[in-house]
Amino acid sequence: MQHRRIDAAQAIRLLDMAQAIAVDVREPDEYAAGHIPGAVALPLDRIAAEAARLLPDKDARLLVYCRTGRRSEEGCAALQALGYRQVEDLGGLLSWPYELEE
């Protein structure tokens, strides 16, 4: 299934206006080393078990990212399979030009 891509400039605007939630599907140690401010840590292998608790609103706009963009694509598919309706692929953090938090 093809996922809608979103670029960093669009994403930062949505996040700054609290109109979307960044979802980090990397491993916990990667998240701890630096992530988009306010991002929800939801490792790829925990999506099925944790998504409903961490992301209760299935209509929320979710911007999924990882390190390079490969896991974000899998994360989008997994979230859509769980019934999330507004899932967008932000790709990899390597191309994120904005500030990160640890």
C-alpha positions in Angstrom: 0.0 0.0 0.0 1.3 3.4 -0.9 1.6 6.0 1.9 1.3 9.7 1.5 4.7 11.3 1.9 5.1 14.6 3.8 8.2 16.7 3.7 10.0 18.3 6.7 8.7 21.8 6.0 5.1 20.7 6.0 5.6 18.5 9.0 7.2 21.2 11.2 4.3 23.5 10.5 1.7 20.9 11.5 3.7 19.9 14.6 4.1 23.5 15.6 0.4 24.1 15.3 -0.4 20.8 17.2 -2.2 19.5 14.2 -0.2 16.3 13.9 1.7 13.8 16.1 5.2 12.7 15.2 5.6 8.9 15.6 9.2 7.6 16.0 9.3 3.9 15.0 13.0 3.5 15.8 14.4 1.5 18.7 14.4 3.0 22.2 18.2 3.7 22.2 17.9 5.5 18.9 15.0 7.6 20.2 17.0 8.5 23.4 19.9 9.7 21.2 17.7 12.4 19.6 14.2 12.7 18.3 11.7 15.2 17.0 10.4 17.3 19.9 7.2 15.7 21.4 7.4 12.6 19.2 5.8 9.4 20.5 8.2 6.5 20.8 6.6 3.5 19.2 9.2 1.0 18.0 8.2 -0.9 14.9 8.0 -4.3 16.6 5.7 -2.8 19.3 3.1 -1.1 17.1 0.5 -4.0 17.4 0.9 -4.1 21.2 1.2 -0.4 22.1 -0.5 1.7 19.4 -3.9 1.7 21.0 -2.5 2.9 24.3 -0.1 5.5 23.0 -2.2 6.7 20.1 -5.9 6.4 21.2 -7.3 8.7 18.5 -7.5 6.7 15.2 -8.4 10.0 13.4 -5.3 11.8 14.5 -2.8 12.9 11.8 0.3 10.7 12.3 3.7 11.6 10.8 5.8 8.4 11.0 9.6 8.5 10.8 12.7 6.4 11.4 16.4 6.9 10.7 16.5 6.5 6.9 12.9 5.9 5.8 12.6 2.2 5.4 11.1 1.4 8.8 8.7 4.4 8.6 7.1 2.8 5.5 6.5 -0.4 7.5 5.3 1.6 10.4 2.7 3.4 8.2 1.4 0.1 6.9 1.2 -1.4 10.4 -0.7 1.6 11.7 -3.1 1.7 8.7 -3.8 -2.0 9.2 -4.8 -1.2 12.8 -7.4 1.3 11.5 -5.5 4.6 11.7 -6.9 6.8 8.9 -4.4 9.8 8.6 -1.0 8.2 8.4 1.8 10.0 6.5 5.4 8.9 5.9 7.8 11.5 7.0 10.7 9.3 6.0 14.1 9.4 7.7 15.5 11.6 10.5 18.7 11.9 8.5 17.0 14.4 6.3 15.3 16.3 9.1 16.8 19.9 9.1 15.2 21.1 12.4 16.1 20.8 16.0 16.0 17.5 17.9 15.6 16.8 21.5 17.2 14.1 23.6 
